[in-house]
Structure formats: structure tokens, C-alpha cells
Amino acid sequence: MPAISPALAGEEYRIAEIWHEAWHGAHKSIVDPDLAEARTFGSFQRRLNPLMNDVLVARVKGEIAGFSIVRFNEIFQFFVSSSHWGTGVAQELIKATEQLLAARGVGVASLTCVAGNDRAIAFYIKSGWAIFEEKIERLESELGEFEVPSVKFRKQLL
């Protein structure tokens, strides 16, 4: 089982690597090609830096295998390295992330997933999350704004 804890200073590079690799693995074929092009490793690094205080990491044998980022009542980002898919890392990480939100007093949490990311959608449903809305999200990038069909989930935590 992975060890789950807040991210430490100096772990930004590895977390950005996982974010870049997993995001492209899950989304490259289902989003606008220009958005995929805009999601460079550097873009993930820049987005991550101001969020580091809200990052949980899952470590397997001391190595970061996945991470989550919480924002307000939301799991804002949730990614596990493809080398750890199917190992239980994601299940333990989402439980810990839900516990963190509950400890902050969040009664109902939310998360958003790109429509067509069937693996993630199935995982969230299996983890007790319920779809409550399908909508177009507007994502900012260095190349402009992109419209992305998305699935929004909710889960009662308290």
C-alpha cells in the first residue's frame, strides 16, 4: 500500500512529470490537439507551483506514484503514474484526499473529469462518486481558451 502525505518542497519536478505523463496518456486523443500541444511539461510546472500547499502524494517504496490537489470543496487534480495503474494506489489516494476534504469541513465534494476519459469515469463511479452534470468547461492555456466536454461528480463526505 502507498504512503500518503502532503507534498514536500523539492518534489515539484516529479509531480509535474506525473501530471504531464498521465494527463497526456488520458487526454491527448480526446481533447483539441491544440490544447494537448499547449499542455507542455513547463505548463504543468507553472500551474503546479502555486498549488503545492494543497498537494497530497502517494509514495510507493519512497517514490511518488501519484498525487491529488484540493481546492475549496473540490478534488481539483487527481493523477497516478500509468506504471501504478491497477495497483491500488489510486484507491488509497482518493480515500486520503476525501478524508482531507472532510477534515476541512467539506460536506459535499466535487471533481471534474474530461468526457471520454472512460477509465477515470469508471474509477470515480467505483469509488462512490455520482455524476451530477455534463457540461462544457473552459480551460485556459498559454495558447488561449479551449472548450472541453466534461463530466462533473459529487460525493457526500460528511
WOHUPE-V884230 format. One record per pair of residues at least 12 apart in sequence whose C-alpha atoms are under 6 Angstrom apart, sorted by the first residue. I is the first residue (numbers start at 1). J is the second residue. D is the distance in whole Angstrom. If there is no record, write none. Layout:
i:I j:J d:D
i:I j:J d:D
This chain:
i:2 j:58 d:6
i:2 j:59 d:5
i:2 j:60 d:5
i:3 j:58 d:6
i:3 j:59 d:5
i:4 j:57 d:6
i:4 j:58 d:5
i:5 j:56 d:6
i:5 j:57 d:6
i:6 j:55 d:6
i:6 j:56 d:4
i:7 j:55 d:6
i:7 j:56 d:5
i:7 j:57 d:6
i:16 j:44 d:6
i:16 j:45 d:5
i:18 j:81 d:6
i:20 j:41 d:6
i:22 j:81 d:6
i:54 j:69 d:5
i:54 j:70 d:6
i:55 j:68 d:6
i:55 j:69 d:5
i:56 j:68 d:5
i:65 j:80 d:6
i:65 j:81 d:6
i:66 j:79 d:6
i:66 j:80 d:4
i:66 j:81 d:6
i:67 j:79 d:6
i:73 j:106 d:6
i:73 j:109 d:5
i:74 j:109 d:5
i:74 j:110 d:5
i:74 j:111 d:5
i:75 j:111 d:5
i:102 j:157 d:6
i:107 j:156 d:6
i:107 j:157 d:5
i:107 j:158 d:4
i:108 j:155 d:6
i:108 j:156 d:4
i:108 j:157 d:6
i:109 j:154 d:6
i:109 j:155 d:5
i:110 j:153 d:5
i:110 j:154 d:4
i:111 j:152 d:6
i:111 j:153 d:5
i:112 j:151 d:6
i:112 j:152 d:4
i:113 j:150 d:6
i:113 j:151 d:5
i:114 j:150 d:4
i:115 j:149 d:5
i:115 j:150 d:5
i:115 j:151 d:6
i:129 j:153 d:6
i:129 j:154 d:6
i:129 j:155 d:5
i:130 j:153 d:5
i:130 j:154 d:5
i:131 j:152 d:6
i:131 j:153 d:4
i:132 j:152 d:6
i:132 j:153 d:6
i:133 j:152 d:5
i:134 j:150 d:6
i:134 j:151 d:5
i:135 j:149 d:6
i:135 j:150 d:5
i:136 j:148 d:5
i:136 j:149 d:4
i:136 j:150 d:6
